[in-house]
Amino acid sequence: MRARVVVFWILVGLLLLPAVALTAARLTEPDSRVGIALVAFTPWALPLYGVVLLLVLGRLIVRRGWRNAALPVALVALVGLGLHGWWYAPQVSGANPPAADGATPLVVMTANLRLGEADGIEVVSAATEADVDLLVLEEVTPAVLADMDRAGLRDLLPYRVGLPGTMASGTMAFAATPLTDAARLPTSLGSWSFTMGDLRVQAVHPTYPVDTSGWSHDLDDVVDAVTQGKPDLVVGDFNATVDHAPMRELADRGYRDVGELANDGWHPTWPTSGSFDVLGLPLAQIDHVLLGDRLAALGMHTITIPGSDHRGVVATVARK
């Protein structure tokens, strides 16, 4: 019996401690690599707290003599569950202003090509299948761009902004209609602003939080660029989730993820491979299509990008 008790509390501890660590990181916003990573995984505290609460309540029902030990744990789990539920709630609830009657949908896709190692032919195929109007790609190299052009990208989306680069530096946008007024934005990995018809767009790629100061500086630059440029769309691999402070600042300024606005829930996009990969299960949503107040969210979903460690995002929007 005593062994079962020990095993039970070990299990509770293994679930509760990481949940509390995620809560603490979200509340304190540490600027270390570990702290930034913990904030990215904030939504995972919800199932952890939920399982802890079920386990402890079940034990309380079966063995009432455990109240002195179990009640405080149940209270911690309940408070954590409520707090994280509050943080998560905007993903599935809230007002979603409709599109204008007769407004033509605009399909936007973004994908990180993982240092150019992604399958460019499959990217073009996915864009074709989704009938994409605007495609924003990060980590475009000359080789993968050549593959995509041979696969028909230039015919599918003939207008482009940006340049391929070495390793992670190439950010590009491709569209079915002319892109004008292109200007480079000051992030480490390449970001651009441009105009598409009457829409102002920013294609962004801040650096990874491996370089914590560079990550913070790049995201501050994105916030500044959005504040000054007032784009209608901000698209790309942000290397940040809606729980990170810069993304919350963008939300406060009226820029929210299409999935959140459409109440489509949480769509983690990274990692699908690499050292953080868990059975191919992405853990954090760091790729986003953010909307300003001139556009309505109709829906979004993620897609597999062979050879990449990100899932692609396909979002459908329309003018209000």
Backbone torsions as a table, in degrees:
resi	resn	phi	psi	omega
1	MET	NA	-44.8	-179.7
2	ARG	-62.7	-36.7	178.1
3	ALA	-62.7	-38.8	178.8
4	ARG	-64.6	-38.5	178.8
5	VAL	-63.0	-45.2	-179.8
6	VAL	-62.0	-45.4	179.9
7	VAL	-62.0	-41.0	180.0
8	PHE	-60.4	-48.1	-177.4
9	TRP	-71.8	-29.4	173.3
10	ILE	-64.2	-43.7	178.8
11	LEU	-62.3	-44.9	178.6
12	VAL	-60.1	-43.7	179.7
13	GLY	-63.5	-39.4	-179.8
14	LEU	-66.0	-26.5	177.3
15	LEU	-88.7	-39.6	-173.0
16	LEU	-75.9	-39.6	-175.4
17	LEU	-62.4	-47.6	177.0
18	PRO	-65.2	-33.0	177.5
19	ALA	-63.1	-44.8	179.0
20	VAL	-64.9	-37.5	177.8
21	ALA	-62.7	-40.2	178.0
22	LEU	-65.1	-40.9	178.3
23	THR	-64.0	-45.4	-178.8
24	ALA	-62.0	-40.8	179.6
25	ALA	-65.3	-42.4	-179.2
26	ARG	-64.7	-34.2	-178.7
27	LEU	-78.1	-37.1	-173.3
28	THR	-97.6	-18.7	178.4
29	GLU	52.3	60.7	-179.9
30	PRO	-66.8	152.3	-177.2
31	ASP	-102.0	14.4	176.0
32	SER	-84.6	164.2	178.6
33	ARG	-59.8	-44.0	-179.4
34	VAL	-65.1	-42.6	-179.1
35	GLY	-63.4	-43.1	178.9
36	ILE	-63.2	-40.4	178.3
37	ALA	-64.4	-41.4	179.7
38	LEU	-61.6	-41.6	178.5
39	VAL	-61.1	-37.0	-179.8
40	ALA	-61.2	-28.6	-176.3
41	PHE	-99.1	16.8	-176.7
42	THR	-47.4	-45.7	-176.5
43	PRO	-60.3	-21.5	-178.1
44	TRP	-70.6	-13.8	175.7
45	ALA	-67.6	-27.2	-179.0
46	LEU	-58.0	-55.8	178.3
47	PRO	-65.2	-32.3	178.7
48	LEU	-63.0	-50.1	177.8
49	TYR	-62.7	-38.4	-179.2
50	GLY	-62.3	-44.2	179.6
51	VAL	-67.0	-42.0	177.4
52	VAL	-58.5	-45.9	-178.9
53	LEU	-62.1	-42.9	178.8
54	LEU	-63.8	-43.7	179.7
55	LEU	-61.0	-47.3	-175.5
56	VAL	-70.9	-41.1	177.8
57	LEU	-64.0	-38.9	176.4
58	GLY	-62.0	-40.0	179.4
59	ARG	-68.1	-38.2	178.0
60	LEU	-62.7	-37.8	179.6
61	ILE	-68.7	-41.7	-176.8
62	VAL	-76.0	-40.1	-175.3
63	ARG	-129.8	93.3	-174.7
64	ARG	-66.1	-21.0	-179.6
65	GLY	-70.5	-5.3	-178.8
66	TRP	-87.6	4.3	-170.6
67	ARG	-57.7	-38.8	-177.3
68	ASN	-61.1	-35.2	-179.8
69	ALA	-89.0	-39.1	-170.2
70	ALA	-83.0	-32.5	-176.5
71	LEU	-60.8	-46.3	177.6
72	PRO	-60.8	-37.8	178.9
73	VAL	-66.4	-42.9	177.9
74	ALA	-61.5	-38.4	179.7
75	LEU	-66.0	-43.7	177.2
76	VAL	-59.6	-45.4	180.0
77	ALA	-63.8	-39.6	-179.0
78	LEU	-67.0	-42.8	178.2
79	VAL	-64.7	-44.2	178.7
80	GLY	-62.2	-41.0	179.7
81	LEU	-63.0	-43.0	179.1
82	GLY	-66.0	-41.1	-178.9
83	LEU	-65.8	-46.9	-179.4
84	HIS	-71.0	-31.5	174.5
85	GLY	-62.9	-38.3	177.6
86	TRP	-65.6	-42.1	178.4
87	TRP	-66.7	-34.8	-176.1
88	TYR	-82.4	-25.2	-171.0
89	ALA	-50.8	-39.6	-179.6
90	PRO	-59.9	-19.6	179.6
91	GLN	-69.8	-22.5	-173.7
92	VAL	-128.4	1.3	-178.7
93	SER	-147.6	161.1	178.5
94	GLY	121.5	165.2	-177.3
95	ALA	-67.5	140.3	175.7
96	ASN	-131.7	90.1	-178.5
97	PRO	-54.1	133.5	-174.4
98	PRO	-75.7	163.6	173.7
99	ALA	-73.3	159.4	177.0
100	ALA	-66.3	149.6	177.6
101	ASP	-57.3	127.2	177.9
102	GLY	79.5	4.3	-179.6
103	ALA	-64.8	136.7	-179.7
104	THR	-79.0	125.0	178.1
105	PRO	-63.4	146.7	177.1
106	LEU	-120.9	122.8	-178.6
107	VAL	-99.2	124.1	-177.8
108	VAL	-118.5	133.1	178.2
109	MET	-127.7	140.4	173.3
110	THR	-134.0	144.3	179.9
111	ALA	-153.8	140.4	173.6
112	ASN	-94.2	127.4	-173.2
113	LEU	-93.8	11.1	175.2
114	ARG	49.0	70.2	177.0
115	LEU	59.4	28.6	179.5
116	GLY	79.5	7.7	-177.0
117	GLU	-86.4	-10.6	179.9
118	ALA	-67.1	159.2	-179.7
119	ASP	-79.3	103.2	-176.8
120	GLY	-62.4	-33.8	179.4
121	ILE	-64.3	-40.5	179.3
122	GLU	-69.4	-32.7	176.5
123	VAL	-62.7	-46.4	178.7
124	VAL	-64.1	-39.5	178.3
125	SER	-62.0	-43.2	179.3
126	ALA	-64.6	-41.3	178.9
127	ALA	-65.1	-37.6	177.6
128	THR	-65.8	-46.3	-178.7
129	GLU	-62.2	-37.8	-179.0
130	ALA	-82.4	-4.3	-178.1
131	ASP	55.2	52.8	-173.2
132	VAL	-71.6	137.7	175.0
133	ASP	-95.9	-33.2	-179.7
134	LEU	-136.7	124.4	-179.3
135	LEU	-119.7	122.2	177.6
136	VAL	-114.3	123.3	-177.5
137	LEU	-122.8	141.0	176.8
138	GLU	-114.0	153.6	178.7
139	GLU	62.1	45.6	177.7
140	VAL	-85.9	124.1	175.0
141	THR	-105.7	162.4	177.8
142	PRO	-56.0	-37.5	-177.1
143	ALA	-66.5	-46.9	-178.4
144	VAL	-71.5	-30.3	175.6
145	LEU	-65.2	-41.0	177.5
146	ALA	-62.9	-41.2	176.8
147	ASP	-59.8	-44.5	-178.3
148	MET	-67.0	-38.8	178.2
149	ASP	-66.3	-39.1	176.8
150	ARG	-64.9	-29.0	179.6
151	ALA	-82.5	-0.4	174.7
152	GLY	107.9	11.0	-178.1
153	LEU	-62.4	-40.0	-177.4
154	ARG	-64.7	-31.5	177.1
155	ASP	-78.7	-38.0	-178.0
156	LEU	-69.9	-47.4	-177.4
157	LEU	-133.6	84.7	-168.3
158	PRO	-74.9	-16.3	-177.4
159	TYR	-99.9	139.0	-175.1
160	ARG	-145.9	154.3	176.7
161	VAL	-132.9	143.4	177.9
162	GLY	98.9	177.1	-177.0
163	LEU	-136.7	147.5	171.7
164	PRO	-67.3	157.7	-178.4
165	GLY	-140.3	-176.8	175.3
166	THR	-88.4	142.9	179.0
167	MET	53.9	-115.7	-172.1
168	ALA	-99.4	6.0	-166.5
169	SER	-85.2	-10.7	-174.3
170	GLY	-91.2	110.7	173.5
171	THR	-114.3	129.9	-176.9
172	MET	-139.2	153.8	175.0
173	ALA	-125.5	141.3	-178.3
174	PHE	-130.5	140.3	-175.6
175	ALA	-146.8	160.7	177.9
176	ALA	-83.4	-14.8	179.8
177	THR	-122.9	160.7	-175.2
178	PRO	-57.5	141.8	174.9
179	LEU	-112.5	127.9	-174.8
180	THR	-129.7	173.8	175.4
181	ASP	54.6	40.2	-179.0
182	ALA	-70.1	136.5	177.7
183	ALA	-146.6	140.9	180.0
184	ARG	-75.8	138.7	173.7
185	LEU	-103.0	149.8	-168.6
186	PRO	-85.3	62.7	170.9
187	THR	-110.7	158.7	-172.6
188	SER	-63.3	-36.7	-172.0
189	LEU	-101.0	8.4	176.5
190	GLY	96.7	115.5	175.6
191	SER	-141.7	152.8	-174.0
192	TRP	-139.2	149.1	166.7
193	SER	-114.9	147.8	179.5
194	PHE	-164.0	172.4	178.9
195	THR	-115.1	137.2	177.9
196	MET	-126.7	101.7	-172.2
197	GLY	64.8	-123.2	176.6
198	ASP	-101.7	13.3	-179.9
199	LEU	-100.8	137.7	173.9
200	ARG	-96.8	130.2	-173.2
201	VAL	-129.0	144.0	169.4
202	GLN	-125.7	126.6	176.0
203	ALA	-104.7	116.9	-168.1
204	VAL	-124.7	151.3	173.8
205	HIS	-152.7	83.2	173.8
206	PRO	-64.9	160.0	-177.7
207	THR	-72.6	169.3	-178.7
208	TYR	-73.4	153.8	177.7
209	PRO	-76.4	9.7	168.4
210	VAL	-59.7	-39.6	171.8
211	ASP	-97.6	92.7	-170.8
212	THR	-64.5	-40.5	180.0
213	SER	-69.5	-39.9	177.2
214	GLY	-64.7	-40.0	177.4
215	TRP	-60.3	-48.3	-179.7
216	SER	-63.5	-42.5	-178.9
217	HIS	-65.1	-44.5	-179.8
218	ASP	-62.3	-43.5	-179.5
219	LEU	-68.4	-34.4	173.6
220	ASP	-61.9	-39.0	177.7
221	ASP	-64.5	-38.1	177.8
222	VAL	-64.4	-45.5	178.8
223	VAL	-60.1	-43.1	179.1
224	ASP	-63.7	-42.9	-178.8
225	ALA	-64.7	-40.0	178.3
226	VAL	-66.8	-42.3	-179.5
227	THR	-62.2	-42.6	-177.5
228	GLN	-79.7	-40.3	-174.2
229	GLY	-86.3	-20.7	-179.2
230	LYS	47.7	56.5	-179.4
231	PRO	-70.7	162.7	174.5
232	ASP	-88.6	-27.4	179.7
233	LEU	-134.0	136.4	171.4
234	VAL	-127.7	117.1	-166.4
235	VAL	-130.5	139.6	171.6
236	GLY	149.6	-169.0	174.0
237	ASP	-91.8	103.4	-176.1
238	PHE	-83.3	-11.4	-172.6
239	ASN	51.0	34.0	-180.0
240	ALA	-157.4	151.3	178.2
241	THR	-106.0	172.7	-179.6
242	VAL	-65.5	-11.6	177.9
243	ASP	-86.6	-14.7	177.6
244	HIS	-75.9	146.2	-174.0
245	ALA	-56.0	-43.3	-179.9
246	PRO	-63.1	-35.3	178.6
247	MET	-71.4	-34.5	176.0
248	ARG	-67.8	-33.5	176.5
249	GLU	-66.1	-40.5	175.9
250	LEU	-62.2	-40.0	177.6
251	ALA	-62.8	-40.4	178.3
252	ASP	-62.8	-27.5	179.7
253	ARG	-89.6	6.1	174.0
254	GLY	99.5	10.1	-178.5
255	TYR	-109.4	109.7	-176.1
256	ARG	-127.1	154.9	-177.8
257	ASP	-66.1	142.3	179.6
258	VAL	-57.6	-42.9	-179.7
259	GLY	-61.5	-39.0	177.9
260	GLU	-66.8	-46.5	-179.3
261	LEU	-62.4	-37.7	-179.0
262	ALA	-83.7	1.6	-178.3
263	ASN	57.6	36.9	-179.5
264	ASP	-87.8	-1.7	177.1
265	GLY	86.6	-171.9	-173.8
266	TRP	-86.6	129.9	-179.8
267	HIS	-126.0	83.7	179.3
268	PRO	-61.4	142.6	-175.7
269	THR	-120.9	-10.3	-174.8
270	TRP	-147.7	145.6	-4.8
271	PRO	-96.9	150.6	172.6
272	THR	-106.2	0.8	173.6
273	SER	-164.2	169.7	178.9
274	GLY	100.4	-171.9	-172.0
275	SER	-67.5	-25.5	179.1
276	PHE	-91.2	-0.9	-175.6
277	ASP	-68.6	133.8	175.4
278	VAL	-121.8	95.0	179.2
279	LEU	54.8	33.7	-179.8
280	GLY	73.7	12.5	-176.9
281	LEU	-94.0	113.3	177.5
282	PRO	-66.2	147.5	-172.6
283	LEU	-112.9	-20.7	-174.0
284	ALA	-141.9	144.3	177.6
285	GLN	-97.5	98.6	-177.6
286	ILE	-113.3	-5.0	177.0
287	ASP	-104.4	130.3	-170.2
288	HIS	-140.7	152.9	163.3
289	VAL	-119.6	108.1	-178.1
290	LEU	-99.7	141.9	-178.1
291	LEU	-113.6	141.9	167.7
292	GLY	-85.4	-169.9	-171.2
293	ASP	-83.1	-1.3	178.5
294	ARG	-90.2	-9.8	-175.1
295	LEU	-119.3	147.4	176.5
296	ALA	-107.4	146.8	178.9
297	ALA	-91.3	125.9	177.6
298	LEU	-101.9	-23.6	178.3
299	GLY	157.1	166.7	177.4
300	MET	-155.3	158.4	173.0
301	HIS	-153.2	167.9	178.3
302	THR	-111.1	157.2	-178.4
303	ILE	-135.6	155.8	177.2
304	THR	-76.9	134.1	174.6
305	ILE	-116.6	99.5	-177.8
306	PRO	-55.5	133.2	178.8
307	GLY	89.1	-9.6	179.3
308	SER	-101.6	159.3	173.4
309	ASP	-98.7	11.6	175.4
310	HIS	-120.4	152.0	162.5
311	ARG	-87.0	146.6	175.9
312	GLY	-81.0	157.9	178.2
313	VAL	-115.3	130.5	173.9
314	VAL	-119.8	118.6	-176.6
315	ALA	-123.3	142.3	177.3
316	THR	-115.4	127.1	-176.8
317	VAL	-132.2	170.6	176.1
318	ALA	-157.9	160.3	178.7
319	ARG	-70.8	143.9	178.3
320	LYS	-76.5	NA	NA
